[in-house]
Amino acid sequence: MKRTHHCNELRPEHIGQTVTLCGWVHSRRDLGGVIFLDVRDREGRTQTVFDPSDLPAEVFAQAAALRSESVVRVTGSVRRRPAGTDNPKIETGQVEVMVRALEVLNLADPLPFQIDDPDSAAKVNEETRLKYRYLDLRRPEMARNLRLRSKVAAATRQYFDENGFLEVETPMLFKSTPEGAREFLVPCRSNPGLFYALPQSPQQFKQILMVAGVERYYQLAKCFRDEDLRADRQPEFTQIDVEMSFIDREDIYATIEGLLKRIWRTALDVELPTPFPRMPFVEALNRFGIDKPDTRFGLELVDFTEEFRGSAFKVFGGAVAAGGVVKAINAKGFAGVTQGQMDAMTQIAKDGGSKGLAFIKVEGGEWKAPMVKFFTEAEKDALRRKLQIEEGDLILFAAGEWLPACEILGRIRLYAAEALRAQGKLSINPKRFDFLWVVDFPLLSFDKENNRWYSSHHPFTAPVPEDIPLLLTDPKKVRGQHYDVVVNGVELGGGSIRIHQPDVQKTVFEDVLQIPPDVAKARFGYMLEAFRYGAPPHGGIALGFDRMVAMLCGTSSIRDVIAFPKTAKGTDLMAEAPGEVSARQLKELYLELRAAKKE
């Protein structure tokens, strides 16, 4: 079965050599009685030639009967392609192999979809591609994605090894922590009625490793969340998990910036400028309406709260009087917005809690909107000056409580940007990567329905030191030492400096989050106890590995960079998982099904 070369190796310097190639039949062409087979392996492909005048009849007949994706071994001599027939699209395009012997290692059945034609494969629905994933992965585009994923993983491990980190594997069977996302539960046969949970992250274990003196830990960690899926979510996913002792936020920033520089250089030969800019959470919301801003284009939110204080236009004046804000963006050149686009943006506003969407079209030298008649000259001058309003612009407003108003306009900003981009009125370089750190998040958020505070990140996030006295007096003003690394509007990862003082952790659990002591002990008792025996100051971060590789590969779906992903319904169409189990298995686990069986 040995081969002398792989299918992307032959060059003009190999002309005259006898070679053996193994691989799949990528394509077959019969031209004037001469058969051309492109043979493909993991590395690439080579054209082979079957000339009936130089071959035994049975060998030529075998070649003529081959179907695409059959597995073959060919032996022959390398020659230069005839003048004018070079193929610059492949690395071996200057040479071909004149076949002397052919061995069919496996004859493939007719294919459910074509692999040799990228346009044809792109039209195949995703369900078919996932059902025949082993065929889909043979496509050069998918093979490239897996290769790049492997390179990025290797670069990650090399970087951390060079910087004194230890790779430590943490358990897959953990305990349930219901404060987070929904978990996958695993019944424990040897302890009837008890359950493991698959980990949502190694968070607690990596903090324990810091107590254990590991100091610098990393892991390409497999994590699980039983939640509704979308393009960038899977029930099982991989993250680059990091934790460090005796550090502050600046150490985390420097370490991760170094890692990302290494990865982008390895994957794309791009040098990222460092350090990345830092942007406080409040500034990100005020300017972009989102805590993961895409800074590659403008359309920034502009505040008009003071200008419309006491305004005759009651929607704006009333919002300010109630303690809210008035914000606006100028979608330049978007005055020709269609009714469908306007309806879509209005629905975004309504989904965010607004009654509608206020806007002004600037056309024919006029500001077209009923509300303009309520504006004073000073209000119009402020709008004109701060938004640089010109003919053809569309001004979009949001008014109300600060956070909802920012978020509504932030979502509309992204919608308008995409529409302007489609019209060629907004240019965004797809090869540009704008990184930044979003910092100083609020430590806590208030749940009005349950009348209690909850952690914005997780309950182990440390407050900014000077804000600790506010924990019991004014929780909404407490900033957390939480940070997200963002690129092009995508949150690549997030982390925090952790609470390492038992008394502060106790205050957060019991007095702020109102977790009863017995519940805190049941969920986190071993951590609280560990911290009593000398926990160092520590912090960490987790980066979405699948999401990052998808960005490097230029695809919007992480399913394109995972070998065997699940569908949007969480199923594996190839292996037909999840599947039924026998009554005997259920009995051994002391389980009884109440769900109706599907007919």
C-alpha positions as CSV (number, residue, x, y, z in Angstrom):
1,M,0.0,0.0,0.0
2,K,3.0,2.3,0.2
3,R,3.2,5.4,-2.0
4,T,6.3,7.2,-3.1
5,H,4.8,10.7,-3.0
6,H,1.7,12.5,-1.9
7,C,-0.6,14.0,-4.5
8,N,0.6,17.6,-4.0
9,E,4.3,16.8,-4.2
10,L,5.2,16.3,-7.9
11,R,7.0,19.2,-9.7
12,P,9.0,19.6,-12.9
13,E,12.1,18.3,-11.1
14,H,10.4,14.9,-10.8
15,I,10.0,14.5,-14.5
16,G,11.2,11.1,-15.7
17,Q,10.8,9.5,-12.2
18,T,8.6,6.5,-11.6
19,V,6.1,7.3,-8.8
20,T,3.3,5.6,-7.0
21,L,0.3,7.7,-5.7
22,C,-2.6,6.6,-3.5
23,G,-5.8,8.5,-3.1
24,W,-9.4,9.2,-4.2
25,V,-10.6,9.7,-7.8
26,H,-11.4,13.4,-7.7
27,S,-12.6,13.6,-11.3
28,R,-12.5,11.5,-14.5
29,R,-12.5,12.9,-18.0
30,D,-12.5,10.9,-21.3
31,L,-11.0,13.0,-24.0
32,G,-10.6,11.4,-27.4
33,G,-10.1,7.9,-26.0
34,V,-7.5,9.0,-23.5
35,I,-8.7,9.0,-19.8
36,F,-7.6,11.6,-17.4
37,L,-8.0,10.9,-13.6
38,D,-7.3,13.6,-11.0
39,V,-6.1,11.6,-8.0
40,R,-6.5,13.4,-4.6
41,D,-5.3,12.9,-1.1
42,R,-5.1,15.1,2.0
43,E,-2.4,17.2,0.5
44,G,-3.7,18.0,-2.9
45,R,-4.2,16.4,-6.3
46,T,-2.3,15.2,-9.4
47,Q,-3.5,14.6,-12.9
48,T,-2.9,11.0,-14.2
49,V,-3.2,9.9,-17.8
50,F,-4.4,6.5,-19.1
51,D,-3.4,6.1,-22.8
52,P,-4.9,2.9,-24.3
53,S,-1.9,2.6,-26.7
54,D,0.5,2.2,-23.7
55,L,-1.7,0.1,-21.4
56,P,-3.1,-3.4,-21.2
57,A,-6.7,-3.5,-22.2
58,E,-7.9,-4.6,-18.7
59,V,-6.1,-1.7,-17.0
60,F,-7.7,0.8,-19.4
61,A,-11.1,-0.9,-18.8
62,Q,-10.7,-0.5,-15.1
63,A,-10.0,3.2,-15.4
64,A,-13.0,3.6,-17.7
65,A,-15.2,2.0,-15.1
66,L,-14.1,4.1,-12.1
67,R,-16.5,6.4,-10.4
68,S,-15.7,9.5,-8.5
69,E,-14.3,9.0,-4.9
70,S,-13.1,5.5,-5.6
71,V,-9.8,4.7,-3.9
72,V,-6.9,3.8,-6.2
73,R,-3.2,3.3,-6.3
74,V,-1.5,4.3,-9.6
75,T,2.1,3.8,-10.7
76,G,3.6,5.6,-13.7
77,S,6.2,8.1,-14.9
78,V,6.2,11.8,-14.4
79,R,6.1,14.0,-17.5
80,R,5.6,17.7,-18.3
81,R,2.1,18.5,-19.4
82,P,1.8,19.3,-23.2
83,A,2.2,23.0,-24.0
84,G,-0.9,25.1,-23.2
85,T,-2.4,22.5,-20.8
86,D,-0.8,23.7,-17.5
87,N,-3.3,24.1,-14.6
88,P,-2.2,27.1,-12.4
89,K,-5.0,26.4,-10.0
90,I,-3.2,23.4,-8.5
91,E,0.4,23.1,-7.2
92,T,1.1,20.1,-9.5
93,G,-0.3,21.8,-12.5
94,Q,2.9,21.7,-14.6
95,V,3.2,17.9,-14.6
96,E,1.1,14.7,-15.0
97,V,1.7,11.0,-14.5
98,M,1.6,8.5,-17.4
99,V,0.0,5.5,-15.7
100,R,1.6,2.0,-16.1
101,A,-0.3,0.2,-13.4
102,L,-3.6,0.7,-11.6
103,E,-5.0,-1.0,-8.5
104,V,-8.6,-0.3,-7.4
105,L,-8.5,-0.4,-3.6
106,N,-12.2,0.4,-3.2
107,L,-14.9,1.2,-5.8
108,A,-17.2,3.9,-4.6
109,D,-21.0,3.8,-5.0
110,P,-22.7,6.7,-6.8
111,L,-22.4,9.8,-4.7
112,P,-25.3,11.7,-3.0
113,F,-23.6,14.9,-4.0
114,Q,-20.6,15.9,-6.1
115,I,-17.4,16.7,-4.4
116,D,-15.2,17.8,-7.3
117,D,-17.4,20.8,-8.2
118,P,-17.3,23.6,-5.5
119,D,-20.3,25.3,-6.9
120,S,-22.4,22.1,-6.9
121,A,-21.3,21.2,-3.4
122,A,-22.2,24.7,-2.2
123,K,-25.8,24.2,-3.3
124,V,-26.3,21.0,-1.3
125,N,-28.4,21.5,1.7
126,E,-26.6,21.3,5.1
127,E,-28.7,18.3,6.3
128,T,-27.3,16.2,3.4
129,R,-23.8,17.4,4.0
130,L,-24.0,16.5,7.7
131,K,-25.6,13.1,7.0
132,Y,-22.7,12.2,4.7
133,R,-20.1,14.2,6.7
134,Y,-17.3,11.8,5.7
135,L,-17.9,12.9,2.1
136,D,-18.3,16.6,3.0
137,L,-14.9,16.5,4.8
138,R,-13.2,15.4,1.6
139,R,-14.0,18.7,0.0
140,P,-10.9,20.8,-0.3
141,E,-12.6,23.7,1.6
142,M,-13.4,21.5,4.5
143,A,-10.1,19.7,4.5
144,R,-8.4,23.2,4.6
145,N,-10.5,24.2,7.6
146,L,-9.5,21.1,9.6
147,R,-5.9,21.6,8.7
148,L,-6.0,25.2,9.8
149,R,-7.8,24.2,13.1
150,S,-4.9,21.7,13.8
151,K,-2.3,24.4,13.1
152,V,-4.0,26.8,15.4
153,A,-4.2,24.2,18.2
154,A,-0.5,23.4,17.8
155,A,0.5,27.0,17.8
156,T,-1.6,27.5,21.0
157,R,0.1,24.6,22.8
158,Q,3.5,25.8,21.7
159,Y,2.9,29.4,22.9
160,F,1.8,28.3,26.3
161,D,4.6,25.8,26.7
162,E,7.1,28.5,25.9
163,N,5.5,30.8,28.5
164,G,5.6,28.3,31.4
165,F,2.1,27.0,31.4
166,L,1.0,23.5,32.3
167,E,-1.6,21.7,30.3
168,V,-3.9,20.0,32.8
169,E,-7.0,17.9,31.9
170,T,-10.0,18.5,34.1
171,P,-12.9,16.0,34.6
172,M,-15.7,15.5,32.1
173,L,-18.0,14.2,34.9
174,F,-18.8,17.1,37.3
175,K,-21.6,18.2,39.6
176,S,-24.6,20.2,38.6
177,T,-24.3,24.0,39.0
178,P,-27.8,25.2,38.1
179,E,-26.9,28.9,38.3
180,G,-25.5,28.8,34.8
181,A,-26.9,27.6,31.5
182,R,-28.9,24.4,31.2
183,E,-26.7,21.3,31.7
184,F,-26.4,17.8,30.3
185,L,-27.0,15.4,33.1
186,V,-25.5,11.9,33.4
187,P,-27.2,9.4,35.7
188,C,-24.9,7.5,38.1
189,R,-25.6,3.8,38.1
190,S,-23.5,3.1,41.2
191,N,-25.3,5.9,43.2
192,P,-29.0,5.6,42.3
193,G,-30.8,8.9,42.1
194,L,-27.6,10.9,41.8
195,F,-26.3,12.6,38.7
196,Y,-23.1,13.9,37.2
197,A,-23.3,17.0,34.9
198,L,-21.1,17.5,31.9
199,P,-19.0,20.7,32.5
200,Q,-20.1,24.0,31.1
201,S,-16.5,25.1,31.7
202,P,-13.6,24.0,33.9
203,Q,-14.1,27.2,35.9
204,Q,-14.1,25.8,39.4
205,F,-11.4,23.2,38.7
206,K,-9.0,25.7,37.3
207,Q,-9.4,27.9,40.3
208,I,-8.7,24.9,42.5
209,L,-5.5,24.3,40.4
210,M,-4.4,27.8,41.4
211,V,-5.0,27.0,45.1
212,A,-2.9,23.8,44.4
213,G,0.1,25.9,43.3
214,V,0.0,25.1,39.5
215,E,0.2,28.9,38.9
216,R,-0.1,28.8,35.1
217,Y,-2.7,26.5,33.6
218,Y,-4.2,26.1,30.2
219,Q,-6.3,23.5,28.4
220,L,-8.1,23.1,25.1
221,A,-11.2,22.2,27.0
222,K,-14.3,20.4,25.8
223,C,-17.4,22.0,27.3
224,F,-21.1,21.3,27.1
225,R,-24.3,23.4,27.3
226,D,-27.8,22.1,26.7
227,E,-29.1,25.3,25.1
228,D,-30.8,26.3,21.8
229,L,-28.3,26.4,19.0
230,R,-27.4,28.9,16.2
231,A,-24.6,29.4,13.8
232,D,-22.0,30.1,16.6
233,R,-23.3,27.6,19.2
234,Q,-23.0,23.9,19.6
235,P,-24.0,21.6,22.5
236,E,-20.4,20.6,22.8
237,F,-17.6,23.1,22.0
238,T,-14.0,23.7,22.6
239,Q,-12.4,26.7,24.4
240,I,-8.9,27.8,25.2
241,D,-9.0,27.9,28.9
242,V,-6.4,29.8,30.9
243,E,-5.8,30.6,34.6
244,M,-2.8,32.4,36.2
245,S,-1.7,33.2,39.8
246,F,-0.1,36.3,41.2
247,I,-1.3,38.5,38.3
248,D,-3.5,41.4,37.5
249,R,-5.6,42.3,34.5
250,E,-2.6,43.8,32.6
251,D,-0.9,40.4,32.8
252,I,-3.9,38.7,31.3
253,Y,-4.1,41.3,28.5
254,A,-0.4,40.8,27.6
255,T,-0.6,37.0,27.7
256,I,-3.7,36.8,25.5
257,E,-2.5,39.5,23.0
258,G,0.7,37.5,22.6
259,L,-1.3,34.3,22.0
260,L,-3.5,36.0,19.4
261,K,-0.5,37.5,17.6
262,R,1.0,34.0,17.4
263,I,-2.2,32.5,16.1
264,W,-3.0,35.2,13.5
265,R,0.7,35.0,12.3
266,T,0.5,31.2,12.0
267,A,-2.9,31.0,10.3
268,L,-3.0,34.1,8.1
269,D,0.5,35.5,8.1
270,V,-1.0,38.7,9.6
271,E,0.8,40.7,12.2
272,L,-1.6,42.1,14.8
273,P,-0.7,45.5,16.4
274,T,-0.5,45.4,20.2
275,P,-1.5,46.4,22.8
276,F,-5.2,46.2,21.9
277,P,-7.3,49.3,22.7
278,R,-9.3,49.2,26.0
279,M,-12.9,50.4,26.1
280,P,-15.0,50.6,29.2
281,F,-18.4,48.9,29.1
282,V,-20.3,52.2,29.4
283,E,-18.4,53.7,26.5
284,A,-19.0,50.7,24.3
285,L,-22.8,51.0,25.0
286,N,-22.8,54.8,24.6
287,R,-20.9,54.7,21.3
288,F,-21.9,51.4,19.7
289,G,-25.0,50.2,21.6
290,I,-23.4,46.8,22.3
291,D,-20.7,45.4,24.5
292,K,-18.9,43.7,21.6
293,P,-18.6,46.6,19.2
294,D,-17.6,46.3,15.5
295,T,-15.2,49.3,15.2
296,R,-14.4,48.8,11.6
297,F,-17.0,51.4,10.5
298,G,-18.6,54.5,12.0
299,L,-22.4,55.0,12.4
300,E,-21.7,55.7,16.1
301,L,-24.5,56.6,18.5
302,V,-24.6,60.3,19.4
303,D,-26.2,61.5,22.7
304,F,-28.9,64.3,22.5
305,T,-30.2,64.0,26.1
306,E,-29.4,67.5,27.1
307,E,-30.4,69.0,23.8
308,F,-33.9,67.5,24.2
309,R,-34.4,68.2,27.9
310,G,-37.8,70.0,28.1
311,S,-38.4,69.4,24.3
312,A,-41.9,70.1,22.9
313,F,-41.7,66.7,21.2
314,K,-43.1,64.7,24.1
315,V,-41.5,61.4,23.2
316,F,-38.0,62.8,23.7
317,G,-38.8,65.4,26.4
318,G,-40.7,62.8,28.4
319,A,-37.9,60.2,28.2
320,V,-35.4,62.7,29.5
321,A,-37.8,63.9,32.3
322,A,-38.1,60.3,33.4
323,G,-34.4,60.0,33.7
324,G,-33.8,58.4,30.3
325,V,-31.7,59.4,27.3
326,V,-32.2,60.3,23.6
327,K,-29.7,58.8,21.2
328,A,-29.4,59.0,17.4
329,I,-27.3,57.6,14.5
330,N,-26.9,59.0,11.0
331,A,-27.1,56.2,8.4
332,K,-25.5,58.3,5.7
333,G,-26.9,57.7,2.2
334,F,-29.7,55.5,3.5
335,A,-32.7,57.9,2.9
336,G,-33.7,55.6,0.0
337,V,-34.5,52.9,2.6
338,T,-37.3,50.5,1.4
339,Q,-40.5,50.0,3.3
340,G,-39.4,46.5,4.1
341,Q,-36.1,47.7,5.6
342,M,-38.0,50.3,7.6
343,D,-40.4,47.7,8.9
344,A,-37.5,45.5,9.9
345,M,-35.8,48.3,11.9
346,T,-39.1,49.2,13.5
347,Q,-39.5,45.6,14.6
348,I,-36.0,45.7,16.1
349,A,-37.1,48.7,18.2
350,K,-40.3,47.0,19.3
351,D,-38.5,43.8,20.2
352,G,-36.3,46.0,22.4
353,G,-39.3,47.4,24.3
354,S,-39.9,50.6,22.3
355,K,-43.4,51.5,20.9
356,G,-41.9,52.4,17.5
357,L,-38.9,53.9,15.7
358,A,-38.5,57.7,15.3
359,F,-36.6,58.7,12.1
360,I,-36.0,61.6,9.7
361,K,-35.3,61.2,6.0
362,V,-33.3,64.0,4.4
363,E,-34.5,64.3,0.8
364,G,-34.9,67.2,-1.6
365,G,-33.4,69.6,0.9
366,E,-36.1,68.7,3.5
367,W,-36.2,66.9,6.8
368,K,-39.1,64.5,6.2
369,A,-40.7,63.5,9.5
370,P,-43.9,64.7,11.4
371,M,-41.9,65.2,14.6
372,V,-39.7,67.9,13.0
373,K,-42.4,70.5,13.4
374,F,-42.0,70.2,17.2
375,F,-38.2,70.8,17.1
376,T,-36.8,74.2,18.0
377,E,-34.1,75.7,15.8
378,A,-31.6,75.0,18.6
379,E,-32.6,71.3,18.5
380,K,-32.3,71.1,14.8
381,D,-28.9,72.9,14.8
382,A,-27.6,70.4,17.4
383,L,-28.7,67.5,15.2
384,R,-27.2,69.0,12.1
385,R,-23.9,69.8,13.8
386,K,-23.4,66.6,15.8
387,L,-24.6,64.2,13.1
388,Q,-23.2,66.2,10.2
389,I,-26.5,65.8,8.3
390,E,-26.4,66.0,4.5
391,E,-28.8,65.3,1.7
392,G,-29.7,61.6,1.4
393,D,-29.1,60.8,5.1
394,L,-31.5,58.8,7.4
395,I,-31.5,59.8,11.0
396,L,-32.6,57.1,13.5
397,F,-33.5,57.7,17.1
398,A,-34.0,55.8,20.4
399,A,-35.3,57.3,23.6
400,G,-36.0,55.8,27.0
401,E,-33.9,54.1,29.7
402,W,-30.2,54.2,29.0
403,L,-29.5,50.5,28.5
404,P,-32.5,49.6,26.3
405,A,-32.1,52.7,24.2
406,C,-28.5,52.0,23.6
407,E,-29.1,48.3,22.7
408,I,-32.0,49.1,20.4
409,L,-29.9,51.6,18.4
410,G,-27.0,49.3,18.5
411,R,-29.0,46.5,16.8
412,I,-30.4,49.0,14.3
413,R,-26.8,50.3,13.6
414,L,-25.7,46.8,12.6
415,Y,-28.8,46.3,10.4
416,A,-28.3,49.6,8.7
417,A,-24.6,48.9,8.2
418,E,-25.3,45.6,6.5
419,A,-27.9,47.2,4.2
420,L,-25.5,50.0,3.3
421,R,-22.8,47.5,2.7
422,A,-25.0,45.5,0.3
423,Q,-25.7,48.7,-1.6
424,G,-22.0,49.5,-1.9
425,K,-22.3,52.6,0.3
426,L,-20.3,51.2,3.2
427,S,-17.0,49.5,2.7
428,I,-15.6,47.0,5.3
429,N,-12.4,45.2,4.5
430,P,-13.0,41.5,5.4
431,K,-9.3,41.0,6.0
432,R,-9.2,43.8,8.6
433,F,-9.2,42.7,12.2
434,D,-10.1,45.3,14.8
435,F,-9.3,43.9,18.3
436,L,-10.1,45.6,21.6
437,W,-10.7,44.8,25.2
438,V,-14.0,45.7,26.7
439,V,-13.5,46.3,30.5
440,D,-15.2,47.6,33.6
441,F,-18.4,45.6,33.2
442,P,-21.0,46.0,36.0
443,L,-20.3,43.2,38.5
444,L,-24.1,42.7,39.1
445,S,-27.4,43.0,37.2
446,F,-30.8,43.4,38.8
447,D,-33.6,40.9,38.1
448,K,-36.8,42.9,38.5
449,E,-39.0,39.9,38.2
450,N,-37.3,38.1,41.2
451,N,-36.3,41.3,42.9
452,R,-32.7,40.2,43.4
453,W,-29.2,40.9,42.1
454,Y,-27.3,38.2,40.1
455,S,-23.8,38.0,38.7
456,S,-23.3,39.6,35.3
457,H,-20.4,37.2,34.7
458,H,-20.2,34.5,37.4
459,P,-20.1,34.7,41.3
460,F,-16.4,34.3,41.5
461,T,-15.6,37.5,39.6
462,A,-13.7,40.0,41.8
463,P,-15.0,43.6,42.2
464,V,-12.7,46.5,41.3
465,P,-10.9,47.0,44.7
466,E,-12.1,50.6,45.2
467,D,-15.7,49.5,44.6
468,I,-15.8,46.7,47.3
469,P,-17.3,49.1,50.0
470,L,-20.3,49.6,47.6
471,L,-21.3,46.0,47.5
472,L,-23.7,46.4,50.4
473,T,-24.6,50.1,49.9
474,D,-24.9,50.6,46.1
475,P,-24.5,47.4,44.2
476,K,-25.4,48.9,40.8
477,K,-22.2,51.0,40.9
478,V,-19.8,48.1,41.5
479,R,-17.6,47.3,38.6
480,G,-16.2,43.8,38.1
481,Q,-12.7,43.0,37.1
482,H,-14.2,41.3,34.0
483,Y,-12.9,41.7,30.5
484,D,-13.9,40.6,27.0
485,V,-11.6,40.4,24.0
486,V,-13.6,41.5,20.9
487,V,-12.7,41.4,17.2
488,N,-14.9,42.8,14.4
489,G,-18.0,42.7,16.6
490,V,-17.5,39.1,17.8
491,E,-16.8,38.3,21.4
492,L,-13.8,36.0,21.1
493,G,-13.5,35.3,24.8
494,G,-14.0,36.6,28.3
495,G,-12.7,36.2,31.8
496,S,-12.0,38.0,35.1
497,I,-9.8,38.4,38.1
498,R,-11.3,36.1,40.7
499,I,-12.3,36.6,44.3
500,H,-9.6,34.9,46.4
501,Q,-10.5,36.3,49.8
502,P,-13.0,34.0,51.6
503,D,-14.7,36.9,53.4
504,V,-15.4,38.8,50.2
505,Q,-16.7,35.6,48.5
506,K,-19.0,35.0,51.5
507,T,-20.3,38.6,51.2
508,V,-21.1,38.2,47.5
509,F,-22.8,34.8,48.0
510,E,-24.9,35.5,51.1
511,D,-25.4,39.3,51.3
512,V,-25.4,40.4,47.6
513,L,-26.7,37.3,45.6
514,Q,-28.8,36.1,48.6
515,I,-27.6,32.5,48.2
516,P,-28.4,30.9,51.6
517,P,-25.3,29.5,53.4
518,D,-26.5,25.9,53.1
519,V,-27.1,26.3,49.4
520,A,-23.7,27.9,48.9
521,K,-22.0,25.1,50.8
522,A,-23.8,22.5,48.8
523,R,-22.8,24.0,45.5
524,F,-19.4,25.5,46.2
525,G,-18.4,24.2,49.6
526,Y,-15.2,22.5,48.5
527,M,-14.1,25.7,46.8
528,L,-14.8,27.9,49.8
529,E,-13.0,25.4,52.0
530,A,-10.0,25.3,49.6
531,F,-9.8,29.1,49.7
532,R,-9.2,28.9,53.5
533,Y,-5.9,27.2,53.0
534,G,-4.1,29.9,51.1
535,A,-5.6,30.9,47.8
536,P,-3.3,33.2,45.7
537,P,-4.6,36.2,43.8
538,H,-5.6,34.7,40.4
539,G,-7.5,35.3,37.2
540,G,-8.1,33.8,33.8
541,I,-10.0,33.8,30.6
542,A,-11.6,31.4,28.1
543,L,-11.5,31.9,24.3
544,G,-14.0,30.3,22.0
545,F,-11.7,28.1,19.9
546,D,-14.4,27.0,17.4
547,R,-15.5,30.6,16.9
548,M,-11.9,31.8,16.4
549,V,-11.1,29.1,13.9
550,A,-14.3,30.0,12.0
551,M,-13.2,33.6,11.8
552,L,-9.7,32.6,10.6
553,C,-11.3,30.3,7.9
554,G,-13.7,33.1,6.8
555,T,-16.9,31.2,7.6
556,S,-19.9,32.4,9.7
557,S,-20.8,29.0,11.0
558,I,-18.7,27.0,13.5
559,R,-20.2,23.9,12.0
560,D,-17.8,24.4,9.1
561,V,-14.7,24.0,11.4
562,I,-15.9,21.1,13.6
563,A,-15.4,17.7,12.2
564,F,-18.7,16.2,13.4
565,P,-21.0,19.0,14.5
566,K,-24.7,18.8,15.5
567,T,-27.6,20.4,13.7
568,A,-29.6,23.3,15.0
569,K,-31.7,20.7,16.8
570,G,-28.7,19.2,18.5
571,T,-28.7,16.0,16.4
572,D,-25.9,14.1,14.7
573,L,-27.5,13.1,11.3
574,M,-24.6,10.8,10.4
575,A,-24.6,8.7,13.5
576,E,-28.3,9.3,14.2
577,A,-27.6,10.6,17.7
578,P,-29.2,11.0,20.2
579,G,-30.9,7.6,20.0
580,E,-33.1,5.3,22.1
581,V,-31.7,3.0,24.8
582,S,-33.1,-0.3,25.9
583,A,-35.4,-0.9,28.9
584,R,-32.6,-2.9,30.5
585,Q,-30.3,0.2,30.4
586,L,-32.9,2.4,31.9
587,K,-33.6,-0.1,34.7
588,E,-29.9,-0.3,35.6
589,L,-29.9,3.5,36.0
590,Y,-33.2,3.5,38.0
591,L,-34.8,5.6,35.3
592,E,-38.3,5.5,33.9
593,L,-39.4,7.4,30.7
594,R,-42.6,9.4,30.7
595,A,-42.1,11.1,27.3
596,A,-44.3,9.7,24.6
597,K,-42.4,7.6,22.1
598,K,-42.3,9.0,18.6
599,E,-44.3,7.0,16.0
